[in-house]
């Protein structure tokens, strides 16, 4: 059987895991190679000129951001890290 030619005698290692295939190919697969994105963040969010904000506004925005980020994490540092 051709599909077993990389396997060992006991059949515990076929050698066709994703890592094996990637390591043997000589290059890694990039599913987004040669793709052009049309994503525009301003379509999903309000654009703000940060340079027009005062230092107090920036500090308040950062405080609110931290509050929102920690709200549902309930002190869970790992969850908080995932949320930025």
Order of alpha helices (4+ residues) and beta strands (2+ residues): alpha-alpha-alpha
